[in-house]
Every structure is written in C-alpha cells, then in structure tokens.
Amino acid sequence: MKRIQKASESVGVYALLVDAKGESAKSFYKKYGFVELTTDPEPSPIL
C-alpha cells in the first residue's frame, strides 16, 4: 500500500481493490477503513 500511495503522488489513483480471503481477512481490512463492495467486482467482458 505504501507503493500505491507513493505512486498516487504522480498518477491518479482512484481505489485499491483487495480480495479478502475469508471472514477474518475481511474483518482485518474493514478495521483499516476498507469498504466492502455490494456488487460483483468482476467487470463484464467486452467482446
């Protein structure tokens, strides 16, 4: 995350997406202010 923060100083960074593996990981990230997506995070393929 420090690398992303540093990169955001020179390029636009909108979000950091984390795939929490399990409930304990989800709780860990929420503790640090991450927000759970309420929709499917997988983008639809463009054909």
N, C-alpha and C positions, 0 to 999 in steps of 0.2 A: 504494500500500500504506500510505502514511502516513495517508491519509484514512480508510482502513478501520481502522487501528489507533486513530486518534482517535475514530472512531465507536464502537469497541468499548468505550470507557470509559463510554458511556451506554446502549448496547443490547447484547444478546447476539450475539456473532459466533462461529460455530462453525468455519467454514472459509473459505478463499479458494480458489476454483476457477480454474485457469489452463488455457487450451487452448494448449499449446505447439505451435507450427507447425514441425515438423521436429526432427531429432535434435539439432542444435546448440542450439536453444531448450530442448529437454528437458534437456540437459546443464547449461545455464545455471541453470535453476530448481532442479535437483537439487543443484547446488553450494551453493545457499542454503537447503537443508533441505526443499524441497518433496518430496512423496512421490507417486509415480505410482499412479493408480488401477488396480486389477487387474480391474475390471469395467466394463461400459459406463456412462459417466457420464450418458448421456441418460435422463431419467426416462420411465417408461411413461406414455403419455397416459391421463388419466382421462376416460372417456366417460360 
